[in-house]
Amino acid sequence: MAPRITGRRESPTGGNTHYRIDGKIVPRADAVSRCKDGKLPGYHIVKVEGKPYLRDNPDNRKKDNIDSQPKV
């Protein structure tokens, strides 16, 4: 089964700093590296104010969006 992001941790300004991937809390930089290496199918990288963040690939479901995942 492909890895899934099932949670996120935010900074005080609302930017994701960590992601929960398969039950483990992973810093954003590590998650971005995994995505670049093709280890997170279903996700892609976007830049916000010059910083890379993960986003799920577009579909018609909102409940799988990273921002819809619980904070951890």
N, C-alpha and C positions, 0 to 999 in steps of 0.2 A: 504494500500500500504506500502511496506517495505521502511524504511528510505534510502535515497540516498545521497551520497557525491557529491556535485555539485560545490565544490570550495576548495581551499587550500591556506594557507599562509605559506611562506617559511622564514627561517632564512637567513642571508647573505651567509651562506655556502651551501644553497640549500635544507636543511632538512625541512620537513613539520613540522610546529609548531602548526598549527590549521587546522581544516577542517570545511567546511560549510556543515552542515547536516540539511536537510529540512529547509533551509533558515537561520539557526542560526550558528554563529561562535562558534566552540567548541574547547577548547584546546586539544592538542594531547593526553595527559594523560586521559582526560575524554572520548575521542573517543575510545581509546584502552580499557578502562574499559567497555564501552558499548559493544564493540566487544566480549570481554571475557565473558560477561553476555549473549551473544547470541542475542543482540538487534540490530545488524547490519548484517543481513543475506546478503550474497554475498561478504563479506569482511573477511579477515583473518589478523593475526598479523605476522610480520616478525621482526627480530632484525637486526639492522644495527649498527655496532660498539657498540653493547651492549644495544642499545636503541630500544624500541618497536615502530613500525610504522604500519599503516594500508596499506593493498594492496587489490585490488579487486580480487575476485576469477578468475582464468584463464578462458578465452574464446577467441574466434577469433576476437573480436571487440576491436580496440584500442581507439575508441572515449569515451568509458566508463572508461578507466584507470584513476586512481587518478592523475597521472602526466599529463594527457591530460586536466584536468579540469582547469578552469580559476583561476588565483591568485586573492585573495580577501584581 
